Structure formats: C-alpha cells, structure tokens
Amino acid sequence: MNIDTIKSVYFVGAGGIGMSALVRYFLSLGKEVAGYDRTASDLTERLNSEGASIHYEDNVELIPLTCRDREHTLVVYTPAVPQDHAELTWLREQGFEIQKRAQVLGTITRSRRGLCVAGTHGKTTTSSMAAHLIHQSHVGATAFLGGISQNYGTNLLLTEKSDYVVIEADEYDRSFHQLTPHISIITSTDPDHLDIYGTPEAYWESFEQYTSLIQPDGALIIHEGLEITPQVKEGVQTYTYSRDRGDFHASNVRIGGGEIIFDFVHPEGTIKDIQLGVPLSVNIDNGIAAMAMAWMCGVTETELREGMASFRGVERRFDFKLKTDKKVYLSDYAHHPAEIRQSARSIRELYEGRKVTAIFQPHLYSRTQDFYHEFAESLSLFDEVILTDIYPARELPIPGVTSQLIYDNLAPTVEKRLISKTEVTDFVSANKERIEILVTLGAGDIENYASTIAEILKR
C-alpha cells in the first residue's frame, strides 16, 4: 500500500509511545486517523484533541465508517496487542492491509534518508538528542521519538527542510529488521528480550543482521567494545565512538558545579567547550554519538554547540520532578540491569554522600526470570530499595517468578522492602521526612504515581 494513496489509518494500540508518533504523522498528512487502546491516558487524550478518534473498548462496532473501506485504509498494530484481539481479528478476516509499526517506519526510511539509533539502552535519549541537534539546525529533520521531548513537548518532529528522518530502531521482536537506515548508531548490545531471542548469541546476531541493512552510501557509528561484528555492505563507512576513544570521543572533560563541559573530537578536528544541557555523565557518550550523526549530516560547529546546551532531555529519562536543596525526586525509565547501574552511578556522582532511595517496578516476568541476579546487583548500588510487584505488560505470570527473587538477592547492606504498587504513595507519605534523594525506576505504569509523589515531597 502506498502511503500517498491511503485515506485513513486505523491503529490497534494507538496509545503507545511509538504508535502515537505515527498517529501524529498521519494526522499531519491529512489522513483520517482512528484507533483502539486498552486504557485512556494523557497521551491518548492529547491525540484525540489533535484530531484522532481513539476508543478504549475492544469492540468492532466502534471502528468508525471512515476506517471500514479496506481499499483505502491502512491498519497499524503493535506486537503488544494479543493476537486474539477482536478488532484485529475482524480486520484480518475482512482482508485489510495490516502492518506492524516497524513495517510502516521501514516504508518511511525507504522513501527518505533514515537516521536510526539502535541499542539495548540509550537509544531514546541519543535519538532525541540527534533529532534536536539536526532539527534546530539549518539542515532540519523529521523525527519519530521513543519518548516525549522536553524541548518540543511531543514525540514527533516535522520539517520540510530535508528528507532526513530520525527513528528509534527497536530490537524487540526483531522490529529493526524492517528498517533501511542511511546512517545508524548502535549504543549498546547488552542481552535483553531473551523471551524472543533465547540466547545472548542470537540477540547479538540480530544486531549484526541489522547492520547489513544500512544503505551502501551510508554509515555505521558504533560504540567501542560491543559484542558484535558488523556485517555492513560495501560502501558503508564504519566509525567508532565512546567517551574516551574511537573516531568520535570526548577530551578535556570537566565535571563540577552542576555542569559537564568537554571537547568533541571528530575525524577532522575538535569542537571545544561542548556543554551538556542535561549534565549527566552517561550523556557524554550519548552526546558524542548524537553529535557524530549530526556532524555527518552537515550540522555546523556553532549549531552543535548551541544544540547540545539547549537540549532538555526526554520525559522519564532521568527526569527531575522535584529538585530542591533538601529533596530531590526523579523518574527514570531504566528497566534493564545495565540501565539501573548507570542510573545509580549518575545519581551518586551528582549527590555524593547523600542517601538514595529507589522504588523499582520490574518490567516483564521473563526479564525478571532471566536477570534477577543482575537486577539485585545493580539495585544494591542504592542505599534503600523498595520493590513493587512485576508489571506484566504483554505477558502472563510465570510460576515462581516474582519480585521476591530480586529482593532475596539484594546486598545485606541495603535497606529493603516489598510493597504493592498501590502502596507506593503511602510509603512516600509515611517516609517523606527521611527521604533525601528518591528515584522511581521502571518501564511500566509506576510513572502514573510520579506527580502525586512530587506533590507529597513538596509538602
């Protein structure tokens, strides 16, 4: 199906962060857009106010007439939706063109120059940073982001300046194999989604296959030391990056006074005094990768420097909800042991000597089963750990797999407690006097409590 000829688009699972960017994209093209999501949210309500028609009951009768013409309607679904979903089943039986979100993004990358960011972690911040650098420059870029940009208040950026499009390349369900990148960054390859891949080796092989999809006139920007051997086509330039070595790296790093400043070294020289708008040590690596991509697209030295300083981050990625001399509260999407370890180290670096409490909602039974030892090790970097019940997302329970597995393996020096997620705000309220630095961690619905937690701590 040609995107130009379709008249309407129906989304099954419209409220996901990745899906909602496509909802906004098709609205911007003037298409009729409707869809289903399991529950209402701030995001779905915003989509409705922007022109979409989203409902929250799995009922075929609620599919609007504008989306019942199979010759001119594209159906987009997310793998998180069960295969026995009534609406999806009916749409299949009626012969509609049905594509995964990744397939639609793949079509877009084949009609434009795709700037794709892949990796177990870091991809949302890095892609958002790269999108901001290029979008605010004379070059310009469209972007489909995996989070809400703090600079723009949306996960979709549009431009008519260029045919560059920034896309977060998701490895779940091998979705990124649908893409055809022009330039790609790979930030990390710590094994994840073993419910899909089975083994770390299969996970790494999937990334290697992804590198083979880069267009021959394109480039790969890969972090130093990853467990993969790129399989790029002839004509693809391969560059390495990291904080302190590689074709792109930092030098003269200065951390202090709430600021991080460094010099950006690229293959043709050095750009001095890059200031991080979100001054976290992990953003040195993320920033180097983003600047490397933007530099290769023609963003100037002045634009790079201004863009890095003005970057405000992404919602739920080390997102400060409260920041005073006495109390600090931040929300972080970290849901993999490596991400939690990095989050803990960043907080320790910023608030050396202060007590840090983490409330963690594990995400997926399968991930907990595969990595509960590693989760316990990472969480033990905090002073106090509060564990909630597992957020199941798309999964059914696995016998014997609960948050207790992580709890039992935490270091003996850690203060710890098991609670249900509904007790989170009560815990904060009861302990607000002694809480100094608080972080809520996880990719589930614990974010729903963030505003209440911030209000409690303010009081």
N, C-alpha and C positions, 0 to 999 in steps of 0.2 A: 504493500500500500504506500502510495506517495503522500507524504505529509501535506504537500500543497493542495491535493485534491480532496482530502477528507474534510468533512463539515463539522463533525462532532467527535468528542473523545470522552469515553466513559472509564473512570478509574475505580478499580476494586482494591480498596486500601488507600484511599486518597490522602489520609492524614499523616502518613509517614513523612519524615523529613526529606527523603529523596523524591518520593512521589509528588509531594506538594510543590517542589520546584518545577516539575513537568506540568502540573496543573496550571501554575502561573505562566509558564512558557506558552502553552496552547491558548490560554486566555489572551496573551499578548498578540497572538497571531489572529485573533478574532474568531476562534472556534467556539462552538457551543461545548461547554465542559460541565460534566456532572459526575457523580460517583457515590460510593459507599465507604464508610469507615465504621469500625466497631463502636467507638465512643466519640462524643463531641470533645473538642479541645479548643484552646485559644487559637491554635493554628487553623483548624477546620472552620471556626467561626470567621476568622480573617479571610479565608479563601471564599467563603460564602459572600462576604461583604465585597469581595473583589470581582464577583460575577459568576462564581461556580455555584452548582446546586448539589450539595452533599447531604445525604441522609444516613441514619445510624441503625437501620433495621435491615437484616438480610431478607429482602422481600422483592421478588421480581416485579411485582406491581408498581414498585416505587421507581423503577427505571423510567426516566421521562421519555416522552414520544420523540423528542429530538435525538435521542440516542438509540432508537429502535430500527433505524434504517441501516442494515448491515452493509450496504454498498458504500456508504459514506461515513461509517463510524469505526473508529479505532478503539479497541478495548485494551487498556493497560492494567496489569495486575502486579502485585508484589508477591514473592515466594512465601512471605509470612502468612498469606491468606490460605486457609485449608483448602485442599483440592475438592472437598465435597461441599464447598460453599454454594448455596442455592443459586445465587445470581450468576456466579461464574459458570456453574454447570449449565444453566439455561442459555447463556451467551454462547457457550461451546456448541450446544445442541443446535442452535439456530444458525451456526456457520459464520459467526462474526470473526473478523481479523483480530486475534488476541496475541498480545506481545508482553513480555516482561519489561519492566522499567529499563533494564540494561540493554535490551534489544533496541528500544527507542533511542536511548543515548548513543548506541552504536551507529544507528542510522544518521544521527546528527553529526557524529565525528567523521563520517564518510562524505558529508556534504560541506564540512568546514575543516579547519585545522585544529584538531583536538589536542589540548594541553592537559594531560591526565596525571593524576597523582595517586599512586598505589602504595600499600604498606599495611602491616598489621595495626600500627598506630602512628599518629602524627599526620595522617592524610587530610583530615578535616581542617586542622589549623594551617597546614602547609598549603593546601589548595586555596583556602580562603585568603591567605596572605599573598599568594601568587596572583589570585584574581584581583585583589585590591591594588597591588603594585601595577598591574597591567591596565586595569580599568581606569585608574585615576591618571594614567599617563597619556601621552599623545597617541599611543598605539591603540588602546581600547580592547576590551574582551567581554564576551558574554560568559556567564558562569553558572553552573548548576552545583550548588554547595551542599555539603552534608551537615550543615548547621546554620543557624541564623547569625548572619554577620552583625557584629555590634556597630560597624560603621554604617551599614545600609538598612538594618532592620528587616532583612529579607534573606532568603536562600537562593534568589535568582537575580543575576545582574544582566542587563541587556545593553548592547551597543550597536551602532551602525558604522562605527569607525573601521572595524576589521572583521575578518572571518575567524578569528581565534575564539575558541570556546574551552573554558576550564571545566574539567569534570573530575569528580572524585571517583576513582576506579576501585570498586568494591570487590574483594575476592570471595565474599560469601557466595556459595552456590556457583562458583566459577563465573560470576556475572561479568567480571572484567574481560573475559574472553570474547565478549560481544563487541568490544571497542576496537577502533583502529586509530591509535594515537599518532600524532605528529611528533610531539615531544612528551616524554613521560619521566616522572620522578618515581623512584622506589625508595621509601623512607626506612622500611624495616621488614623483616620476614620472620619474626618470632612465631612459631606454630600456633595456630588457632583454628577454630571451626573443625575440630577433629571428628565431629559427628558427620561432617560432609567428606572430609579428606581421608580419615582413617589413620594416617601416619604423618609425621613431620616431613618425611621424604616426598610424599605425594603433594603436600602443601607447597614445598619448595619447587617441585616440578611444575606446579600450576603457575607460579610466578615466572619460571623460565619460559613456559609456553606463552605467557602474556608478553614477554619482551620480544617474541618473534612476530608480534602483530604490529610493531612500530613501523611506520611507513619508511621506505628506503631513503628518503631525503630528510629523515627526522633525526632525533637524538634521544639517548637514554642518559638520565642523570641519576646515578645510583649511590646510595650511602656506602661508605667504606666498610668492608668486613662482613658483608651479608653472606648467608649460607647458600647462595645460588650462583650459577654460571650463566650469564645472559646468552640468549640464543638469537641475537639480532640479525636482521637481514644485511646483506652487503649494501653499503652506502649509509648505514645508520652510525652516527658518531656516538661513542660511549664516553661519558665523563664520570668521575667520582667526586664525592663531596663528604665532608664531615666537619666537626668543629675545628680540628687542628691539623688535618692533612687532606690531600686529594687535589684534584684540578680546581675545585672551589673550596675555600676554607676561610676561617677567621684567623686574624693575628691581632696582637696588641689588645687583648680582651681586658676591659675594665669594668669591674662589678663593685658597686658601692653607692650608698646614699639613695637607694631605691631605683638606681639606673643601671643599665647594661649598655656599654658602648664598645664597638670593635671595628677593626678594619676588614673589609671584604676583599679577599684575594681571588681574582679570576684569571683565566689563561692569558689575558692580555694586559694585566696590571692590577692595581689596587685602588679601591674606593675607601677613603678614610672616614672615620668617625660616623659609622652607622649606629644609630640609637634605636633600641627596641621599644616600640610603643607599649608592648606588653613585656615587661622586663623579667622574664624567667629564663633560666639557663637552658632549658630544653628548646626555647625559641631561637637560640643561636643556631642550632642545627636546622630547625625548620626554616629560619630566615635565610640561611645560606642556600638551601635548596630552592626556595621561592625566588630569591634574587637571581640565582643561576638561570632559572627558567625565564624570568622577566628580561634579564640581560640578553639572552639568546633571541628574544622577540623584539629587541631594539629599544627597550626602555632605557632612558638616559641616566647618567650618574646622578644628576640632581633629582630626577623623578624617583630613582631608587631610594635615595636618602630621605626624601620627603615622605614617600610612601611607607617606608619602614617605621618612621617616627610617628606617623598618623594612624597606623594600624591599631585597632582597638580590640581585636580578638573575636571569639565566637562564643555565643551563649553555650553554657555547660562545659566549656573547655577552660578549666582554671578560672572560673567566672566568679569574681568577687561580688557577693551580695551585701556584705557589710564590712566596712574597713574603718575602724577607729583605733585610738591608742590602746584601748582596753580589750576590745573584742574584734575578732576577725572571723568572718564566715564566708566560705567559698564552696561552690558547686563544681564538681568535676565529673565528666563522662567516663573516666577511667574504669574499665571493666575487664582488663587483662592484667595478669600479674606484672608484666613489664611496665604497663602504663601506671599502675598503682605505685610501683617502686619509684618511677620518675616523679610522680606527683609528690610522694613523701619527701624525696630529696629536695625538690624545688621549695617546698614549704619550709623544710629545715634550714635551707640556705637563706630564705627570706626572714625567718623568725627564729634565729638561733637562740637556744636556751629557754624557749617558751614551750609550755605543754600543748601538745597537739592531739585532738580527739578526732577520730574518723568514724563516720557512720557508713557502713558499706552494705549495699544491697546486691548480692551476687546475681549475675545475669545468665540464665540458662542452667538447667540441670546437667547437661552434657559438659559444658565448660567447667562447672564446679567439680564434676567427677574426674575430668582429665587433669585439672590443675589445682586441686585443693591444697596440696603441699606448697606449691609455688605462691598461691594466694596468701597462705598463712605466713610464709617467709616475708613477702612484700609488706603485708599489713603490720608485721611485727616491727617495722620501722617507725610506727606511730607510738605514742605513749598510752593511748587508750583506744580500744576498738569496740564499736557497737555493731553487731551483725544482725541484719534482718533476715526474714525468710527469702528464699530464692524467687526472683522474678522469672516466670516460665516463658514469657513471650510466646513463641510458636510451639513449645514442647509440652508433652505430657510428663508427669513425675516419673523419676527413675527410683525404684525401691532402694532405700538405704542412703540416698543422696539428699542431704540437707545441709544447711549452714553449719550444723554441728561438726561436720568434717573439718571445716576451716577452723572453727572455734577450738577444737581439741588439739590443733597443731600450732596454735599461736605460741610465741615465746613466753616463758613463765614470767618474764618481767613486765608483760603487757597487762594493763587493767582491761578486763573484757566483760561483755555482757551479750546475751541473746535476747532479742525482742522481736515482736511482730512490727511490720511497717506502720500499722495504725497507732503504735505506741511511740513513734519517733518524736512527735511534737510534745508529748507528755514527758518524755525523757529530757528533752532540751529545756522545757519549762522548769522541771524539778532540779536541774543541774546548771541553770544559766549563770548562777553566781560564780561557780568554779570553772566554767568553760572559758578558755583563753583563745585558742585557735581551733575552729571547727571546720571540717570538710565533709561533705556528703559525696559519696562515690558510687557510681554505677550507671548503667545504660537503661535501666528500667524506669519505673514511674516514681521513684523517690524524689525526682525533681518537682513533682506536684506539691511537695511539702516545703519547698525552698522559701517561698515568700512568707509563709507562716513562721518558719524558723527564724528568718531575718527579723520579723516583727517582734518575736519573743525576745531575741537577744538585744534588740534596740531598747526595749523596755527595761 
